[in-house]
Amino acid sequence: MQKIIVFDSGTGGKIFASHFALHFRDQSIIPVIDEQNSPYGNKPTTLLVERAEELTRFLLARNVKAI
């Protein structure tokens, strides 16, 4: 089964993933939380784009269904 990844910088992503999983019980929902760079609100856009691209490449290499 391919995994669906919920990517976020903090607790909101964990909460969203748990609610999402309630509606998609037949899917494998995995929260990926970037606590190292949390919170995102005060970070430069370039850092966030680089981090998102890095994590996306990593996750796609692992055959995920959706991010």
RASUL-V118713 format. One record per helix or strand of 3 or more residues. SS is the DSSP state (H for helix, E for strand). FROM is the first residue (numbers start at 1). TO is the last residue. Records with the same first field share a line. If there is no record, write none. Layout:
SS = FROM-TO ; FROM-TO
//
This chain:
E = 3-8 ; 28-33
H = 11-23 ; 35-37 ; 45-60
//
